[in-house]
Amino acid sequence: MLSTVNIVQRYGKRVLFDKISITLDGGKRYGLIGANGAGKSTFLKILSGEIEPTDGEVQIQPSLKMGVLSQNQYAFEDFTLKDAVLYGNKKLYDAQKEKEELYMTGDFEDDAVNNRLGELEMICADEDPTYESEVKIEKLLEALGFPASQHNELMSSLTGGDKFKILLAQVLFLKPDILLLDEPTNNLDIETISWLEHELKRHEGTMIVISHDRHFLNNVVTHILDLDFQNIREFTGNYDDWYIAANLIAKQAQTDHSKAMKEKEELEKFIARFSANASKAKQATSRQKQLDKLDVNEIKLSSRRDPSIMFKPHRDIGNEVLEVSNLAKSYADNRVFDDISFKVEKGDKIAIIGGNGVGKSTLLNIIMEQLKQDSGTFNWGQTVTTTYFPQNTTDIVTGTETLYEWIQGHDPKWHIDEIRKCLGRMLFSGEEQSKAVDSCSGGEKHRVMLSKMMMDSANFLVLDEPNNHLDLEAIVSLGEALHNYQGGVICVSHDRELIDAFANRIIKINEDGSIIDFEGDYESFVAEHE
């Protein structure tokens, strides 16, 4: 259905891909994984034809439709919601729009006009044989939370997260034979992600998806494409299946590597000891040939490195932690919430969930004093010290300072050696720590902020979507760190694996501003309330 032949991608001296040849079959749903910077998005762009590889080619079975999730949320500002979704099938969109224009302005005495209408009708019939495109679009929009009254509004009226939902509806409407999705769960709430999982599991063609959401990958994909060492290895199964297999391979590779290194060391010792001895010269020459054949570099471990996140509070937290009473907040005429109350107890690790726009980030900004509430109060206990990971971290971690200078700017008393250790835990090498903060990617900025939070040594962590821009290895490490942390946690996240890892209490903010306050883990919450 879709294959690559010796795909090579170079950027200057850097080789991103080295002769990738792989065949992707119909009926299989592939999860493309790899460390940040490995080239996952670039590979998808090569498959879609958006960029040309340095060498090699992509082969696609003739007549197959390819659908690619657009990343440009602002490309359809002047379209209605319905038209933006219809545009997913551009051939049908163009035919319908031209047909509408001819019916409104065409001269029906003109044979050319009538002939063209006939041609357009044939195109519409080919692309939409059951004439149900409008119904399908309406169902997609309603499933994504857009009521019928909103379908003819312009895309420019939507928030960024809602625009992204329309782009999802657009690519799903096409029902392509080959579906390419780069981070489709970004900006989606948990309910929408669950809906998307259901839709994708019904996809009958070939699908390739990039995602840092482990739960999503486990639910959707049937195969894993592991991009590592400039090539791709295919595994049968979901992400957890791959993880088990990859760890077994890594352990075997480590054993083989250690064995080879020991053999290399013994051969080198023998050669050094006997090469000058005439009676042993023949043996030494033989051993030298063995050594020449032994290529230790061929025995490769994974290039991935797992960060080591560790939050250590400088003091124990007292019994009085946080009390929130009757908080209310509105923006202009838009009421976000008007009566949120809850009390945080010692030992609570809270996940705050809910649909987009219900006020999760607003709540965190208020209790962290980044935003003023309209009414109500919140009070932190006297023993509590907080550190905050805001949703707009990439906008905050800016400047021309080096990474360690940026962190030290928050507290000059922090020792540079400790800062460097924290940055090292987040996989910044000594040389990388000296680069300017402004040159960092979104994922790197998030790792810088987590390094700064480790330095804070606070006994209460407040985090707003910390998993955005992080790769799977970093998200797993963050989940373990929050689980092991001896302080309190409030975290907004749509990543169910992350929530599962640490939360012992779930607070869901509903569309009407009310809350569900549940004592227990996420799985128990879902069992009782979903």
N, C-alpha and C positions, 0 to 999 in steps of 0.2 A: 504493500500500500504506500509506504513512504520509506526511503532509505537514503543513506549518505555513503559516498564513495571517496575515501581518502581525504576527508575534510581537514584542511590546514588553515589556521588563523594566526597571523603574526601581527604584532604591533611593534615596529622597530625590531629590536633584538629579542623582544619577549615573544615566546611561542605560547599561545593560549591553547591551541589544539594541534595535535600531531597525528595526522592520518587517521581520523575517526571514520570507521566504516561500520554501519549498523543498520539493520532492517527492523522497522517498526510495523507490527501487524495489526490488521483490523480486529476489532473486538477486545483489544487490550488497552488498559488505561495505565500510562506510565507516569511515575513520579520522578522528576529530574532533580537530583540532590547534589550538593557539593559545597565546599567551603565558600565563604564570601570572596569574590574575586576570581573564582575558578572559571567563570565564563558561562554560567547557566543561561542568563538572559541573552547573551551574544549567540549562543547555540540556537536558541529559539528564533532569534531574528534571522539567522542563516536559513533555518528550515522554512521560515515564512517568506523568504526572498527579500526581506527588508534590507539586509546587507549581503554583499558578495563575499564569499570566503577567499582567502589568499590563494588557495588551491583546492582541487577536488570539486565534487558536485553533489547536488541534492536531486534525487529522482523521485518523482511523484507519479502514481498511476494516472493516466489520462482521464479526464472528465470528473475527477473527484473535486468536491468543494472543500476549501480550507477556510476555517474560521479562526481569527486571531483576536484575543482580548485586547482592545485598545487601551493605551495608558494615558491618552490625552483626554482628560475630563472636560476640557473646555472647547472641544472641537465642534460641538453641536449646539452652541448657545442660542441660535436663532431657530432651532427645530422645536416642534412640540415633542412631548414625551413619546407619543405614539409614532411620530415620524422618525425620531431618533432610533427607536427599536426597529422599525421597518427598514431603515437604512442598512441594517445588518445583512439583508439580501438586497444589495445595490441594484442588481438587475431588475428585481421586482419593484423596488422603490422608483427607479428611473421610469419604468414603463407606466406605473400607476400615475406618477406626477405628470408625465407627458400626456397621458390619456385624459386626465382631469383638465389640463390646459386646453387640449383640442376640443373637448366637449363645451368648454366655456367660451372659447374664442374662434374655433374653427369654422370654416365655410363648408357646410355639408353638401353644397352643390358641386364642390371640387372633388373629383375622383381621387386625387392624390391624398386628400385629407381622409377620406373613407378607407382607402387602401392602408394608410398608415394606422388608422384606428384598428383595422383588422389585424395588422401585424402585432400591434401592442397587445391586443386581446389574446393572441396566441402566446406571447411571452408570459403574460399574467397566468394563463391556463397551465403553461409548462411549469412555472415556478410555484404556483398556488393552485393545484388541480382541484382541491375541494372548496376553493374560495372561502377559506376560513382564516385567512391571515389576520384580519382585524380582530376576530374572536381570540385567536392565539395570543396576539399582542396584549389585549385587554387582560387575559388570564395571567400572563407573565407579570404585567405591571401590578395587578392586584396582589399576586403572590409575594411581590417584593415590597408591599406596603403602600402602594399608590392607589388611592380610591379612584373610581371612574370620573369623579368631578375634577380630578387633577390631570387627566390624560392629555388634555389639549392645552395645558399650560406650557410655557417655554422652558427649555432646559436651564436658561439663565436664572430662573427663579429657585433652583435647587441648591442645597449645600453640596460641598465636595463629595461627601460620603454617598449622598443620594445620586449624584451624577454618575458615580462609579457603578451603582446598582443598575442604572440604565445601560451602561456599556456592557455589563454582564448579560442583561436581557437581550441586547442587540446581537451578541455573538451566539447566544443560545437559540434565538429565533431562527437563525439560518439553518439550524440542524446540520452542521457541516459533517463531512465524512472524516475530516482531520481537524481536530480541535486543539489549539495551542493556547494555554493559559499561564500567564506570568503573575504570580501572587494574587489569585482571584479572591482570597479571603481578606485582603487588606481593606480596612474601613467598614467591614461588615460586622454586625452584631451576631451574637451566638445563634439566635433564631434564624437569621438569614443564611448563616453558614450551614446550618442543619438542612435548610431547604435546598441550598446549592448542592450539598452532598447527595441528596435524593435525586436531583435532576441529573447530575453527572454520572451516577451509577446506572442511569438508563441510557447513556450514550452508547450507540452501537458501533461506531467507527473506531478510529484511532485517536487517542487523547494523550497529550503530554502536558503535565502541569508542574509548575515550580511553586512550592509553598514551604514556609517555615512553620506551618501548623501541623504538628505531629498527629494529632487526633484526626484532622481532615485527611491527611495522607493515608492513615490506617483505614479510614472508612471508605475511601474512594478508589485508591489505585490497586492494580493487580500485579504490577511489576515496578521495579525500581531501576532507574538509570543513574549509576554512580559516576559522576564526573570527577576524576582524580588523576593526577599525573598526566594531564593533557589528553586523556582518553576516556572512554566510557565503558563501564562494565555493566552488564544487565543481570539483575537478580529477579527471580520469580517470587512474588509475595508482596506484602505491604511494607511500610517503613520498619515496623518492629521485627518482621521476618528478616529484612536486610540487616538490621542492627545486630541481631543474634549471629547471622552468618558472617558479617564483617568483623565482629569481635573474634570469632573463631579463626578466621583467616589471619587477622592481625597477630593473634597469639602464635599461630603456626609460623607466620613470617618472622616473628621475633625469635622463635626457637631456631628456625633455619638460619637467621642472621647471626645469632650468637654462635651457633655451630660453625658457620663459615668463618666468622672472625677468629674463633679459636684455632681452626685448621690453618688459616692464613698466618696467624702468629707463630704456630709451630713450624710451618714451612719456612718462614723468614728466619727463625732462630737456627734451623738446621742449615740453611744455605749460608748464613753468616758464619756459622761455626766450622763448616766443612769445605766451603768452596776453595779455600787455600790449601786444603790437604789433597795431595795427588791421588791417594788411595780412595778418597771419598768423592773425588771430583765428578765421576759419572753419576753417582747418586744425587749429588748437589744439582747437577744439570737437569736431572729428571724431576727433582722437586721444583726447580725453577719453572719448568714447563707446566707442572701442576698449578703453581702459583699464578702463572700467566693466564691460565684457563679459568681461574677462580675469580669471577666478577661479583664481588660483594655488593656492588651498587645495583645489580639486577634484582636483588632480594629487597623489594620495596615495602615499607610499611605505609600506612595511609599518611597523606600530607596534612590531614586535619590535625588541629591541636585544640584540645578542650580547655576553655578558660577555667580558672579556679576562683570562683566568687566566694567571698567569706565576709559576712557582716558580724563584727564583734562589738557589742554595746560596752561603753566605758563604765557604766554603772547599771545596777538592777533597776527595773521599773517598779514603782510603787503600786498600791491598790487603786488609787485614783488615776485613771488614764485619760479618758475623753468622754465628755457628755455633750451631745448635740440636741438642742431643744427648739422645735418649731421653726426651723430655718425656712426662709422663703426668698426666692429670687426671680425677677422678671427682666427681660430685655425689651424695651419699648412696650409693644402690646403683647409680647410673647411671654406667657407664664411658663417658667421652667419647672419649678415646684413651689409649693406654698406651705408645707407643714411636715418637714422631715425631722424626726426625732429618733435617736438611738443612743445607747450608752455602750462604750467599749470597756470591756473588763480586762484585767491582767491575763495574759496568755492568749488573747484573741488574735487570730490571723484571718482577716476579713477580705473576701473577694466581693467587690461591688460590680454587679452585672446589670444589664438592661439594654433596651434598644438604643440606637443612635438618636441623640437629641433629647434624652430624658433628663440630662443634667448631671451625669456622673463626674465629668471633668469639672463642671461648675462647682459641685459639692467639694471636691478636693481643693480647688482654688480658694474656696471660702475658708475651709478649716486650716489652710496653710497661709492665710492672710494675703493672698495674691489678688483677692477680689472681695468687695464688700457686699454682704447680704442685705436684702431689703428689710428683713426683720428676723427675729429669733436670735439665739445665742449658741455659742460653743465654748467649752472650757477645757483646756488641757490640764492634767495633773501637774503638780509642782516638780515631780521627779522626772517628768517626760522631756526628752530631747529628741527632736525630729530631724529627719533628712528627707528630701523631696526629689522625686524623679517626675518632672512635669511632662505633659504630652508634647509640648513644643521644645523638647530638649535640643533638637538640631538647630533651632533658632537661638538658643541660649549659649550653647558651646561654640563660641565664635571668637575671633581675634587673631592677631599676628604672633601671640606668645607661643612658646613651645607647650607641649602637653603638660609637662610637669610644672611649668611656670603658671599655666592657667589654673591648675589645681591648687598650687601654693598660694595663689592670689586670694583664695577663700579664707586662708588662715596662715599668716606668715610664720607661726610657731611650728607648723608641720615640718618635720625633717625631710629633706630632699630624698634621703635613702628610703624612707618609708613610702613616700609618694612613688618612687621608681618601682618599689616592690609591688605596689598595688597595680600600677600600669603593666608590669610584667605579668601579673596574674590575669590581666585582661588581654594578654597576647601581644602587647607592644614591646618589641625588642628595644635594646638600648639605643640603637640608631633611630628607630621610629619615634621614640619619645622626644626627640629633638626637632621633629617637624612642626610646622605651624598648625594651630588648631583649625584655621580656615581651610586647610588643604585636606581635612578629614572627610571621609564619606559619612553618610547618615549612620551606618552601623558602627563606624569607628567613634563617632561622637557619642553614641549611646554607651559604648564601652568606656569612654573617658568619664562620662557622668557616673557610671557605676563605680569606677575607680575613686572618684571624688567622694561618693557615698560611703565606700569602705573606709576612707580616711576620716569621715565624720564621726565614726564610732558611736552613732546615736542608738538610743534604745527603742525608737519607734520609726518604722519605715513607711513612707507614703509614696506610692508609685502609680503613675497613670500611663497605661499601655507601654510598659517597659520592654515588652517583647518585639515591638515594631522595629524593623531594621536589623534584628539579631538573627543569626543563623541558628539552625536546630541545636547544635552543640552548646551554644551560649544560652539558649532558652532552657535546655535541660539543666545546665549548671546553675542558672538563676533559680529554677524550681527547687533544686537541692539546697541551695543557700538559704532560701526563704523557709524551707522545711526545718533546717538545722538551727536557724536564728533563734536566739534566746529572748528577743524582744517582741514588740507588737507590730502588726502589719495591717495596713489598709491598701489594697491594690485593685485598680480597675484593669480588667483584661477581658478579651474575647477568646483567649487561648485556653481551651478546656484542659489540655495536658498540664499547663502551668498552674491553673486553678486547682486541679486535682492534687498537684504536688504539695501544696502548702496550706490551703484554706481549711479552717475548722468552723467557719461561719460564713454564710452567704447572705448578702443584702441585695435584693433585686429592687431597682426603682422601676415602677410601672409607668405606662404611658400617661396615666391620669395623675402622676405625682405621688401616689401612695407607694409604700414599700412593703416587701415581704422580708422579714428578718428571721432567718433560719439558722438554728444551731446544728451544725453538722457539716459533712463534706459535700462536695458538688454532686457526686453520684447519688447520695441520699436526697439532696434537694431536687434533682431531676426526677427521681422515682416518685417523690411526693407531689411535685407541683407542675410537672410538664405533661 
